Amino acid sequence: MEFFHSILQNSGPYQRLKDALKDENTPIAGYGLSTVHKSNLAMAAYCDLGGQFLLLCPDERSAERTCDNINNMYGSPLAQVYRQKDFVFRPIEGASREFEYSRLAVLGGILDGSCKIVVTTAPAALQHTIPPQLYRQNSFEVGQGDELPVQQLAARLVASGYIRRPQVDGPGQFSLRGGILDIFPPQAAQPLRLEYWGDEIDTICTFDLLSQRRTDQLEKIAITPAKEVLIQETEDLVKRLQKLAAKQKNEQLAADIERAQNGVEIVDIDRYIGLCYPQGATLFDYLEDAVVFTSELNDILVELDNFLWQMGEDIQTLLEEGLLVEKLTTFCGDKGYLLGQLGRRRTAFLETFSRPIPDFALKDLIDFTAISTSCWSGQMQMLREEIDGQLEKSYCLLILAGTEKSARTLAHDLQKDGYSAQYTESGKDIVAGRIYVATGSLSAGFEYPELRVGVITYLQTNVGAGKRRAKKVRKKDAITSLEDITKGDYVVHIAHGIGQFDGVTQLEIQGVKKDYLKIKYSGKDVLFVPVTQLDLVSKYIGPKEDKRVKLNRLHSTEWQKTKQRVYASVRDMADELIALYASRAQAKGFAFSADNDWQREFEERFEYAETDDQLRCIQEIKQDMQSLRPMDRILCGDVGFGKTEVALRAAFKCVLDSKQCAILVPTTILAWQHYQNLLKRIGDFPVKVELLSRFRNAKQQREIIRQLRTGEVDIVVGTHRLIQKDVKFKDLGLAIIDEEQRFGVAHKERFKEAFKGIDLLTLSATPIPRTLNMAMSGIRDISIIDEAPQDRHPIQTYVVEHSDVLVADAIKKELRRGGQVYYLYNKVESIESRAAKIAQMVPGASVAFAHGKMTERELSSVWSQLLDGTIDVLVCTTIIETGVDVANCNTLIIEDADRLGLSQLYQIRGRVGRSTKRAFAYFTFKRGKVLTEIASKRLTAIREFTSFGSGFKIAMRDLELRGAGNLLGAQQHGHMEAVGYDMYLRLLAEAVSEKKGEERPYKNEECQVDIQVDAYIPETYIESLPSRIDIYKKIAAIASRQEADDVLDEIIDRFSDPPRSVLGLIDVALLRNQAAGLDITEIVQREDTIYFYIGRPDMDRISRALSGGTGAKNIVFNAGQKPYLAARLAAGQKPIDLIKKVLALMEL
């Protein structure tokens, strides 16, 4: 925004600073500046001088704040944060690398000139990294029409640190499928797909990670290194390691030599960075001519001293353990190196207070007259008072109001109040006495009294700068259950029941090749399922992952009986639900009014931009509230996805119609958190909010109950205390229940009584699958928020063998920065002794424990102490999944992570990383023990998920299963286990449709096609089995020509032009569907005759077929016990063509 550049052009002190930097008359110092002023100076100096800038801050949080300020002032991304790397010195199985990718992206931006201002800390700037010349050597551009053999490109990618995968799931990976190469460079916003024509790059596109479908076309792309430590020549590295090993005996060194010789990646390569890069490059080597600003030099040096001391201590410990080698202990520059770099560059030391700056002969001391002001909280009265005070001094005033919607509304409201206010996008003009309102926000407001300029800002929310692209939502993004199948997994065949997947087998019959799924059943029974019928098979997903699943026998009645039992149960449930829905539809509730000005003002004060999902859910809830029928809606979304804000808008709407609102939560401490959030959000609106729980004494509770009866309290938050018989409301209009499944059965029955006829909104943090939502459409109203919040910090995750030394190090590291730790230990019987052991390992730390068998009073006490900061380490079970938000807990250690499902790990990991601090998660396992097949599989999945981001679909599907269980109840959980999740949903959808008198969504009869045509996907075309099965599944599900075209388009998009055998598969799939619609149950070829077996013969259709036509002669009908049409192939005629002709005749 030009405003922030323009205002400093009349500032004498700023002109002195700018001229000194321009004339290289440095170092200089500027005094009287807070963080927001320093951001303004950096942004303006860049606009005036150009080039590149380096801004050093004391810590990462102030670096982020400064970077956000600069970008919001400039109006687009100008600055980037260069983050500190967490060196990996201990042997690990896998680690997430988001921070490394972020650093590489900044280094690439410096070299290509797109990154103008780098904001960082001294430790990050001094850490050794890939030298600039090596970065350039491994960076290159490729464009449409370039000649570059695909194998040559793949070799370059491997040399640049990329990892080859069957499918690209995240940055730093590439995959090669024939003439298609997918790649995700660290600096790219989206992964990229290159399609070849011979050795020439024919097209370049971005593609969507979830659907794997291409999106936008590009002309050229830049490919940059994917790792900071690149091994140029493995042989050379081995020789250097052997040379070291000859001088000192070291077990770890010997193990790493063996790894390198066998071509196994050394995940903890950081310990050999000095061997790979003897010169030790840092960020300063990339910014040779940059102007340097420091923010509070003394604080920077104190933080650096702490970092270097701690690193020295860690290195000494690692040397003693034999994990580091004597001559390789330098991983960053020291204090002398930093001071030397500052001394030889154009450096300005920016300080809040005037203080001496030793070690430097300053050329100029510049005093700024600048004031920092606190952020505006959203209260209009306070804003008017501040505006009046500044206008009295003839200030030009800029107000940053967050989103565009909020800014335009505020400008309109101020105009109504008589102020000379206008909305602006550029802020080009600066006129005394005028008020400009714009989008964006800063970390603080500020004034320049000499310039008569003031800036008032709403709380900083990262709006306006560097917005992400909106995600494209496709209906076909639904998770397919067979995509992640591996040999040994349980599967369910619609007709034959539960078996065990034994791979894909290719059989050649009468010279025709076809692929079959081999499924083992009880005893020695084996079923070969043609891949054209893959839609009849789904992966078995049951509630208990570790439980052994009973296989069915082929040709027995057992499976049919199980299906009938489950179907009867879901029909009963459908009856109950439909009866409930009908009674709700007839009940008369209260129709709330449409939104008024207060509602709009309340919503406009929300400090973040709403996600599309939030807005849709809000609209659905308001429509329910404005109808006469009592609302009964579930609002579902992950923790932190914004459910609370949606619920608060409903509560506020309720109060505006003079009705009361009750918010029920399962625990005392959650009630307290909701109450605090409400007070903050309601602000100065005349709404009385109260809390009814054990945090109120008996006298206070009696008073609150009295005020509820008289209507003095508008919104009450409470535990089950709210539904006790002494609590009466004057006029209750809305009840909001948070995490209903955590209340007992008796409480739920009480809810039904207490809230009969009033609007009911239930919140759930466990995802409820869209498939279940569709199956129950029109019975339960479900609103789903599945759009993740933006700008969430990634969590640095490690998969590592458990050791007490590692645990103690991780805990001490967190406690040193003033944080707290979750230690997940999922054995209630020995949790107390584990807590005692951790207390011994970390002397001086306050260690407590929590588990599900403790009383609510005991748990509340623990949560309170954790929130107050009196507990340093909480040893707990998976109870933290549904605990409270503790922003200061930013390290999570999980013992025996291989015992937990991927979805649990995904959800529990989300408990850290909720503040501005960097968060760490350690998934530990015990290598010594014999892992079960399931645990071993799970550990591999965890490693993949952590290192590559893959497996997200598995986690989400697992979570959905739990969501389904919560929604449907315990009895249905057992039925789900009996037939598997997918089959259960199928039966439920059929039962609901039957009860509602609609057409059944699934046809009972499926047509089997067995003809002599090559119909399979060659391994040479799609190498990855999961990808092959995924495509088989999609082909088998084809129901129309449009769907066939869509699947074919996807196949070409992802794997290039398909061979004839794949097109044969698509043809067969289309014919199957067409034939099933004509009641044909089977199409079989025997020699030169095609047999069409018909379930219920329709004589009109049969007559049309018998009449024959071009290409369909010699057709006969047999009306025996198993009626069929038989058609003979003409010489040279293809079976597919004859079948098409016969079906076309029958459809006439």
Secondary structure, 3 states (H helix, E strand, C coil): CHHHHHHHHHCHHHHHHHHHHHCCCCCEEEECCCHHHHHHHHHHHHHHHCCCEEEEECCHHHHHHHHHHHHHHHCCCCEEEECCCCCCCCCCCEECCHHHHHHHHHHHHHHHCCCCEEEEEHHHHHECECCHHHHHHCCEEEECCCECCHHHHHHHHHHCCCEECCCCCCCCEEEEECCEEEECCCCCCCCEEEEEECCEEEEEEEECCCCCCEEEEECEEEECCCCCCCCCCHHHHHHHHHHHHHHCCCHHHHHHHHHHHCCCCCCCHHHHHHHHCCCCECHHHHCCCCEEEEECHHHHHHHHHHHHHHHHHHHHHHHHCCCCCCCCCCCECCHHHHHHHHHCCCEEEECCCCCCCCCCCCCEEEECCCEEECCECCCHHHHHHHHHHHHHCCCEEEEECECHHHHHHHHHHHHHCCCCEEECCCCCCCCCCCEEEECECCCCEEEEHHHCEEEEEECCCCCCCCCCCCCCCCHHHCCCCCCCCCCCCEEEECCCEEEEEEEEEEEEECCEEEEEEEEECCCCCEEEEEHHHHHHEEECCCCCCCCCCCCCCCCCCHHHHHHHHHHHHHHHHHHHHHHHHHHHHHCCCCCCCCCCHHHHHHHHCCCCCCCHHHHHHHHHHHHHHCCCCCCEEEEEECCCCCHHHHHHHHHHHHHHCCCEEEEECCCHHHHHHHHHHHHHHHCCCCCCEEEECCCCCHHHHHHHHHHHHHCCCCEEEECHHHHCCCCCCCCEEEEEEECHHHCCHHHHHHHHHHCCCCEEEEEECCCCCHHHHHHCCCCCEEEEECCCCCCCCCEEEEEEECCHHHHHHHHHHHHHCCCEEEEECCCHHHHHHHHHHHHHHCCCCCEEEECCCCCHHHHHHHHHHHHHCCCCEEEECHHHHHCCCCCCEEEEEECCHHHCCHHHHHHHHCCCCCCCCCEEEEEEECCCCCCCHHHHHHHHHHHHHHHHCCCHHHHHHHHHHHHHHHHHCHHHHHHHHHHCHHHHHHHHHHHHHHHCCCCCCCCCCCCEEECCCCECCCCCCCCCHHHHHHHHHHHHCCCCHHHHHHHHHHHHHHHCCCCHHHHHHHHHHHHHHHHHCCCEEEEEEECCEEEEEECCCCHHHHHHHHCCCCCCCCEEEECCCCCEEEEECCCCCCHHHHHHHHHHHHHC
